Amino acid sequence: MVMRARAGLDDATEFDDFACWDGDPAAVWAHEVENYIRARLLWRFENITLAFREEGELVAVSSFYPSTIGLPIVDPVEQPSWHLDVLAVRLQRQRAGLAAEVFQQTFAEMRTEDSDRILVTGFVHRENAASFTGCERAGITRLIPRDSDYWIVLGEVPE
C-alpha cells in the first residue's frame, strides 16, 4: 500500500528526480510528462498535487484541479468537474498494478476536496496505450479528440 500526501514546494527535490520515461524517442509524450512533473507541477498553485510514497520513496504523482465541462456535446450545460492534470508512476514501478491504487487514492482526495464534483476529465496522448488501459480500468473513457495528438477522456469520480 502506498501512502498519499499533498505535495508542496518542500517536495521539489524529490520531484526534480522523478523518472517515468525510459528514453524511448517514440514516446516523447512520456518525456513531456516527466519534464512537467520535474519543472512545473509544484508551481501550479491551482492544482492539488499528491505525492505517493512507499517506504519513504516517491513512487507516483497525481495532480488535479477544479474545472467545468459542457455536457452533452450538443446544447451543452456547464458541469462542475475535476481535471486530472497528470498521473504518473515511477519508471521502476510501472506495469506492477500501482496505477490502480493511485487512481483510487486520487479519487478519494477529489471526493474529500469537493464531493459535489462527480465528473473527471483528462487528456491522454493517442499513442499512450498504458494510460488508456489505466483510465478504462478506473472508469474513465475516451470522449472526443482534443487535437491531432490528444484525446479528451471523461469519467465519474467513484464513491
C-alpha atoms as an extended CHARMM CRD file, in Angstrom:
* protein
*
       159  EXT
         1         1  MET       CA              0.0000000000        0.0000000000        0.0000000000  PROA      1               0.0000000000
         2         2  VAL       CA              1.3430000000        3.3870000000       -0.9620000000  PROA      2               0.0000000000
         3         3  MET       CA              0.6130000000        6.4220000000        1.1510000000  PROA      3               0.0000000000
         4         4  ARG       CA             -0.5780000000        9.6680000000       -0.3650000000  PROA      4               0.0000000000
         5         5  ALA       CA              0.1230000000       13.1400000000        0.9050000000  PROA      5               0.0000000000
         6         6  ARG       CA             -0.4130000000       16.5620000000       -0.5460000000  PROA      6               0.0000000000
         7         7  ALA       CA              2.7420000000       17.7400000000       -2.2200000000  PROA      7               0.0000000000
         8         8  GLY       CA              4.2310000000       21.1790000000       -1.8260000000  PROA      8               0.0000000000
         9         9  LEU       CA              7.3750000000       23.1090000000       -2.5500000000  PROA      9               0.0000000000
        10        10  ASP       CA              9.1830000000       21.1180000000        0.1670000000  PROA      10              0.0000000000
        11        11  ASP       CA              8.9220000000       18.1130000000       -2.1800000000  PROA      11              0.0000000000
        12        12  ALA       CA             10.7310000000       19.8710000000       -5.0500000000  PROA      12              0.0000000000
        13        13  THR       CA             13.9690000000       17.8830000000       -4.7060000000  PROA      13              0.0000000000
        14        14  GLU       CA             12.1140000000       14.5690000000       -4.9800000000  PROA      14              0.0000000000
        15        15  PHE       CA             10.0640000000       15.8370000000       -7.9030000000  PROA      15              0.0000000000
        16        16  ASP       CA             13.2690000000       17.0250000000       -9.6250000000  PROA      16              0.0000000000
        17        17  ASP       CA             14.4690000000       13.4040000000       -9.6830000000  PROA      17              0.0000000000
        18        18  PHE       CA             11.1630000000       11.7860000000      -10.6790000000  PROA      18              0.0000000000
        19        19  ALA       CA             11.5770000000        9.4690000000      -13.6920000000  PROA      19              0.0000000000
        20        20  CYS       CA              8.6480000000        7.9440000000      -15.5850000000  PROA      20              0.0000000000
        21        21  TRP       CA             10.1850000000        7.7980000000      -19.0880000000  PROA      21              0.0000000000
        22        22  ASP       CA             12.5390000000        5.0870000000      -20.3740000000  PROA      22              0.0000000000
        23        23  GLY       CA             14.1890000000        7.2730000000      -23.0130000000  PROA      23              0.0000000000
        24        24  ASP       CA             12.2630000000        5.8100000000      -25.9480000000  PROA      24              0.0000000000
        25        25  PRO       CA             12.2770000000        8.5840000000      -28.5890000000  PROA      25              0.0000000000
        26        26  ALA       CA              8.9560000000        7.2780000000      -29.9260000000  PROA      26              0.0000000000
        27        27  ALA       CA              7.3400000000        8.0860000000      -26.5710000000  PROA      27              0.0000000000
        28        28  VAL       CA              8.2620000000       11.7610000000      -26.4220000000  PROA      28              0.0000000000
        29        29  TRP       CA              4.9150000000       12.4510000000      -24.7110000000  PROA      29              0.0000000000
        30        30  ALA       CA              6.1840000000       10.4860000000      -21.6900000000  PROA      30              0.0000000000
        31        31  HSD       CA              9.2720000000       12.6880000000      -21.6220000000  PROA      31              0.0000000000
        32        32  GLU       CA              6.9850000000       15.7450000000      -21.6470000000  PROA      32              0.0000000000
        33        33  VAL       CA              5.1200000000       14.3880000000      -18.6100000000  PROA      33              0.0000000000
        34        34  GLU       CA              8.3890000000       13.7520000000      -16.7800000000  PROA      34              0.0000000000
        35        35  ASN       CA              9.6260000000       17.2730000000      -17.5420000000  PROA      35              0.0000000000
        36        36  TYR       CA              6.3020000000       18.7550000000      -16.4450000000  PROA      36              0.0000000000
        37        37  ILE       CA              6.4780000000       16.9430000000      -13.1060000000  PROA      37              0.0000000000
        38        38  ARG       CA             10.1120000000       17.8910000000      -12.5940000000  PROA      38              0.0000000000
        39        39  ALA       CA              9.9630000000       21.5390000000      -13.5830000000  PROA      39              0.0000000000
        40        40  ARG       CA              6.4490000000       22.9910000000      -13.4310000000  PROA      40              0.0000000000
        41        41  LEU       CA              3.9480000000       20.9290000000      -11.4980000000  PROA      41              0.0000000000
        42        42  LEU       CA              4.6690000000       22.1850000000       -7.9930000000  PROA      42              0.0000000000
        43        43  TRP       CA              4.4450000000       25.7810000000       -9.2090000000  PROA      43              0.0000000000
        44        44  ARG       CA              0.8450000000       25.3530000000      -10.4420000000  PROA      44              0.0000000000
        45        45  PHE       CA             -0.8460000000       26.5610000000       -7.2930000000  PROA      45              0.0000000000
        46        46  GLU       CA             -4.3780000000       25.9190000000       -8.5780000000  PROA      46              0.0000000000
        47        47  ASN       CA             -3.5220000000       22.2170000000       -8.6720000000  PROA      47              0.0000000000
        48        48  ILE       CA             -3.9590000000       19.7660000000       -5.8480000000  PROA      48              0.0000000000
        49        49  THR       CA             -0.8600000000       17.6340000000       -6.2020000000  PROA      49              0.0000000000
        50        50  LEU       CA             -0.3510000000       14.3270000000       -4.4430000000  PROA      50              0.0000000000
        51        51  ALA       CA              2.8880000000       12.5080000000       -3.7440000000  PROA      51              0.0000000000
        52        52  PHE       CA              2.6640000000        8.7440000000       -3.3090000000  PROA      52              0.0000000000
        53        53  ARG       CA              5.4110000000        7.1460000000       -1.2670000000  PROA      53              0.0000000000
        54        54  GLU       CA              6.3430000000        3.6280000000       -0.3390000000  PROA      54              0.0000000000
        55        55  GLU       CA              8.9260000000        3.1640000000        2.3790000000  PROA      55              0.0000000000
        56        56  GLY       CA              9.7400000000        6.8650000000        2.0540000000  PROA      56              0.0000000000
        57        57  GLU       CA             10.4110000000        6.7050000000       -1.7030000000  PROA      57              0.0000000000
        58        58  LEU       CA              8.3540000000        8.7850000000       -4.1630000000  PROA      58              0.0000000000
        59        59  VAL       CA              6.7480000000        6.1600000000       -6.4210000000  PROA      59              0.0000000000
        60        60  ALA       CA              3.9330000000        8.0920000000       -8.1070000000  PROA      60              0.0000000000
        61        61  VAL       CA              2.4720000000       11.5450000000       -8.5980000000  PROA      61              0.0000000000
        62        62  SER       CA             -1.0110000000       12.7640000000       -9.4270000000  PROA      62              0.0000000000
        63        63  SER       CA             -2.4040000000       16.2470000000       -9.7830000000  PROA      63              0.0000000000
        64        64  PHE       CA             -5.8330000000       17.6870000000      -10.4960000000  PROA      64              0.0000000000
        65        65  TYR       CA             -7.7450000000       20.9380000000      -10.3440000000  PROA      65              0.0000000000
        66        66  PRO       CA            -11.3620000000       22.1050000000      -10.3510000000  PROA      66              0.0000000000
        67        67  SER       CA            -12.7980000000       22.6220000000      -13.8150000000  PROA      67              0.0000000000
        68        68  THR       CA            -16.0390000000       22.5410000000      -15.7770000000  PROA      68              0.0000000000
        69        69  ILE       CA            -17.1130000000       20.5700000000      -18.8080000000  PROA      69              0.0000000000
        70        70  GLY       CA            -20.0360000000       21.2050000000      -21.1190000000  PROA      70              0.0000000000
        71        71  LEU       CA            -22.3380000000       18.1800000000      -21.4260000000  PROA      71              0.0000000000
        72        72  PRO       CA            -23.9380000000       16.8910000000      -23.5450000000  PROA      72              0.0000000000
        73        73  ILE       CA            -21.8870000000       17.8140000000      -26.5900000000  PROA      73              0.0000000000
        74        74  VAL       CA            -24.9830000000       19.2540000000      -28.3410000000  PROA      74              0.0000000000
        75        75  ASP       CA            -26.5030000000       22.1810000000      -26.3980000000  PROA      75              0.0000000000
        76        76  PRO       CA            -24.0690000000       21.6920000000      -23.5230000000  PROA      76              0.0000000000
        77        77  VAL       CA            -24.6660000000       22.7250000000      -19.9400000000  PROA      77              0.0000000000
        78        78  GLU       CA            -21.5990000000       23.5110000000      -17.8330000000  PROA      78              0.0000000000
        79        79  GLN       CA            -20.9880000000       20.7950000000      -15.2320000000  PROA      79              0.0000000000
        80        80  PRO       CA            -18.5280000000       21.1190000000      -12.3490000000  PROA      80              0.0000000000
        81        81  SER       CA            -15.7300000000       18.6010000000      -12.7270000000  PROA      81              0.0000000000
        82        82  TRP       CA            -12.1460000000       17.8020000000      -11.8840000000  PROA      82              0.0000000000
        83        83  HSD       CA             -9.4230000000       17.8580000000      -14.4970000000  PROA      83              0.0000000000
        84        84  LEU       CA             -6.8250000000       15.1650000000      -13.8950000000  PROA      84              0.0000000000
        85        85  ASP       CA             -3.7190000000       17.0480000000      -14.9520000000  PROA      85              0.0000000000
        86        86  VAL       CA             -1.2470000000       14.2140000000      -14.5070000000  PROA      86              0.0000000000
        87        87  LEU       CA             -0.9640000000       10.7110000000      -13.0710000000  PROA      87              0.0000000000
        88        88  ALA       CA              2.4570000000        9.1080000000      -13.3720000000  PROA      88              0.0000000000
        89        89  VAL       CA              4.1980000000        6.1140000000      -11.8630000000  PROA      89              0.0000000000
        90        90  ARG       CA              7.9640000000        5.9520000000      -11.3430000000  PROA      90              0.0000000000
        91        91  LEU       CA              9.6250000000        4.0310000000      -14.1800000000  PROA      91              0.0000000000
        92        92  GLN       CA             10.8510000000        1.1820000000      -11.9330000000  PROA      92              0.0000000000
        93        93  ARG       CA              7.3010000000        0.6210000000      -10.6120000000  PROA      93              0.0000000000
        94        94  GLN       CA              5.3970000000        0.6880000000      -13.9060000000  PROA      94              0.0000000000
        95        95  ARG       CA              3.4570000000       -2.3810000000      -15.0470000000  PROA      95              0.0000000000
        96        96  ALA       CA              3.0280000000       -3.5670000000      -11.4650000000  PROA      96              0.0000000000
        97        97  GLY       CA             -0.5790000000       -2.5070000000      -10.8860000000  PROA      97              0.0000000000
        98        98  LEU       CA              0.3200000000        0.6100000000       -8.9060000000  PROA      98              0.0000000000
        99        99  ALA       CA             -1.6840000000        2.9540000000      -11.1730000000  PROA      99              0.0000000000
       100       100  ALA       CA             -4.9800000000        1.4390000000       -9.9770000000  PROA      100             0.0000000000
       101       101  GLU       CA             -4.1430000000        2.3010000000       -6.3820000000  PROA      101             0.0000000000
       102       102  VAL       CA             -3.0190000000        5.7970000000       -7.3670000000  PROA      102             0.0000000000
       103       103  PHE       CA             -6.3040000000        6.3400000000       -9.2290000000  PROA      103             0.0000000000
       104       104  GLN       CA             -8.2960000000        5.1410000000       -6.1890000000  PROA      104             0.0000000000
       105       105  GLN       CA             -6.4630000000        7.4090000000       -3.7760000000  PROA      105             0.0000000000
       106       106  THR       CA             -6.6430000000       10.3620000000       -6.1720000000  PROA      106             0.0000000000
       107       107  PHE       CA            -10.4030000000        9.8710000000       -6.4680000000  PROA      107             0.0000000000
       108       108  ALA       CA            -10.6430000000        9.7220000000       -2.6640000000  PROA      108             0.0000000000
       109       109  GLU       CA             -8.8240000000       13.0530000000       -2.4300000000  PROA      109             0.0000000000
       110       110  MET       CA            -11.1720000000       14.5480000000       -5.0470000000  PROA      110             0.0000000000
       111       111  ARG       CA            -14.2000000000       13.4270000000       -3.0140000000  PROA      111             0.0000000000
       112       112  THR       CA            -12.6620000000       14.8470000000        0.1600000000  PROA      112             0.0000000000
       113       113  GLU       CA            -11.9690000000       18.1670000000       -1.5180000000  PROA      113             0.0000000000
       114       114  ASP       CA            -15.4280000000       18.5900000000       -3.1120000000  PROA      114             0.0000000000
       115       115  SER       CA            -17.9140000000       15.7150000000       -3.1150000000  PROA      115             0.0000000000
       116       116  ASP       CA            -20.2740000000       17.6060000000       -5.4560000000  PROA      116             0.0000000000
       117       117  ARG       CA            -17.7990000000       17.3550000000       -8.3540000000  PROA      117             0.0000000000
       118       118  ILE       CA            -18.5050000000       13.8760000000       -9.6660000000  PROA      118             0.0000000000
       119       119  LEU       CA            -17.0150000000       14.1520000000      -13.1650000000  PROA      119             0.0000000000
       120       120  VAL       CA            -13.3560000000       13.8830000000      -14.0650000000  PROA      120             0.0000000000
       121       121  THR       CA            -11.6980000000       14.7810000000      -17.3650000000  PROA      121             0.0000000000
       122       122  GLY       CA             -8.1660000000       14.4640000000      -18.6640000000  PROA      122             0.0000000000
       123       123  PHE       CA             -6.0250000000       14.4510000000      -21.7780000000  PROA      123             0.0000000000
       124       124  VAL       CA             -4.2920000000       11.2700000000      -22.9710000000  PROA      124             0.0000000000
       125       125  HSD       CA             -1.7930000000       11.1070000000      -25.8250000000  PROA      125             0.0000000000
       126       126  ARG       CA             -3.1710000000        8.9980000000      -28.6810000000  PROA      126             0.0000000000
       127       127  GLU       CA             -0.1510000000        6.6410000000      -28.5180000000  PROA      127             0.0000000000
       128       128  ASN       CA             -0.2250000000        6.1250000000      -24.7460000000  PROA      128             0.0000000000
       129       129  ALA       CA             -1.8710000000        2.7000000000      -24.6540000000  PROA      129             0.0000000000
       130       130  ALA       CA             -0.9600000000        2.1440000000      -20.9930000000  PROA      130             0.0000000000
       131       131  SER       CA             -2.7710000000        5.3070000000      -19.9270000000  PROA      131             0.0000000000
       132       132  PHE       CA             -5.8720000000        4.3850000000      -21.9260000000  PROA      132             0.0000000000
       133       133  THR       CA             -5.8830000000        0.9770000000      -20.2380000000  PROA      133             0.0000000000
       134       134  GLY       CA             -5.4020000000        2.5140000000      -16.7910000000  PROA      134             0.0000000000
       135       135  CYS       CA             -8.1440000000        5.0510000000      -17.4270000000  PROA      135             0.0000000000
       136       136  GLU       CA            -10.5610000000        2.3990000000      -18.6580000000  PROA      136             0.0000000000
       137       137  ARG       CA             -9.9230000000        0.2690000000      -15.5610000000  PROA      137             0.0000000000
       138       138  ALA       CA            -10.6420000000        3.3660000000      -13.4520000000  PROA      138             0.0000000000
       139       139  GLY       CA            -13.9050000000        4.0370000000      -15.2970000000  PROA      139             0.0000000000
       140       140  ILE       CA            -12.5950000000        6.8610000000      -17.4910000000  PROA      140             0.0000000000
       141       141  THR       CA            -13.2510000000        6.5290000000      -21.2300000000  PROA      141             0.0000000000
       142       142  ARG       CA            -12.2750000000        8.3080000000      -24.4370000000  PROA      142             0.0000000000
       143       143  LEU       CA            -14.7340000000       11.0510000000      -25.2610000000  PROA      143             0.0000000000
       144       144  ILE       CA            -13.5100000000       13.0440000000      -28.2760000000  PROA      144             0.0000000000
       145       145  PRO       CA            -10.1870000000       14.0120000000      -29.8390000000  PROA      145             0.0000000000
       146       146  ARG       CA             -8.7770000000       17.2170000000      -28.3450000000  PROA      146             0.0000000000
       147       147  ASP       CA             -6.3990000000       17.7210000000      -31.2670000000  PROA      147             0.0000000000
       148       148  SER       CA             -4.2680000000       15.5310000000      -33.5400000000  PROA      148             0.0000000000
       149       149  ASP       CA             -2.2230000000       14.2240000000      -30.5840000000  PROA      149             0.0000000000
       150       150  TYR       CA             -4.5210000000       14.0250000000      -27.5550000000  PROA      150             0.0000000000
       151       151  TRP       CA             -7.9110000000       12.6100000000      -26.6180000000  PROA      151             0.0000000000
       152       152  ILE       CA            -10.2250000000       14.0860000000      -24.0170000000  PROA      152             0.0000000000
       153       153  VAL       CA            -11.2450000000       11.4050000000      -21.5450000000  PROA      153             0.0000000000
       154       154  LEU       CA            -14.2510000000       11.5290000000      -19.2060000000  PROA      154             0.0000000000
       155       155  GLY       CA            -15.4740000000        9.5490000000      -16.2500000000  PROA      155             0.0000000000
       156       156  GLU       CA            -17.1410000000        9.7490000000      -12.8860000000  PROA      156             0.0000000000
       157       157  VAL       CA            -15.3380000000       10.0260000000       -9.5780000000  PROA      157             0.0000000000
       158       158  PRO       CA            -16.3790000000        6.7460000000       -7.9510000000  PROA      158             0.0000000000
       159       159  GLU       CA            -17.6360000000        6.6540000000       -4.3810000000  PROA      159             0.0000000000
